Amino acid sequence: MAFTSPSSAQAFARLAPHSRYPQLYKMATFAAIGAATQARCNTLNIRCEITPEQSTVHSLAREIAAYYAKKQWLPNHDTAPTIAFQ
């Protein structure tokens, strides 16, 4: 899950609260476009593993690709865990 603004992280937390979906927060990989968005995620208890130094979509995409390249695993429908929203 990639957040491109503090308000997108806020909206996500409102729609899928940690208290209701703890497994989602535990299993998902979260990314923030920059420091301000990461700071907002921190206040929402969203652990961002990916935050580029430059706050651009291009940098964010590059960092996400690098993150998964290191893991040698790209999510797909056969192997990625799924979380059902109610």
KACORLIN-V196874 format. One record per pair of residues at least 6 apart in sequence whose ideal C-beta (glycine too) atoms are under 7 Angstrom apart, sorted by sequence separation. I is the first residue (numbers start at 1). J is the second residue. If there is no record, write none. Layout:
I_J + I_J
//
This chain:
3_9 + 32_38 + 68_74 + 18_25 + 41_48 + 52_59 + 16_24 + 52_60 + 3_12 + 32_41 + 38_48 + 52_62 + 1_12 + 30_41 + 52_63 + 38_51 + 50_63 + 50_64 + 30_46 + 32_48 + 30_47 + 31_48 + 34_51 + 50_67 + 30_48 + 49_67 + 30_49 + 31_50 + 32_51 + 29_49 + 31_51 + 25_46 + 34_55 + 33_55 + 1_28 + 18_45 + 33_60 + 3_31 + 9_37 + 1_30 + 2_31 + 3_32 + 4_33 + 31_60 + 3_33 + 6_36 + 10_40 + 6_37 + 9_40 + 13_44 + 5_37 + 9_41 + 13_46 + 31_64 + 3_37 + 6_40 + 10_44 + 9_44 + 9_46 + 3_41 + 4_57 + 27_81 + 2_60 + 24_83 + 23_83 + 2_64 + 21_83 + 16_85
//
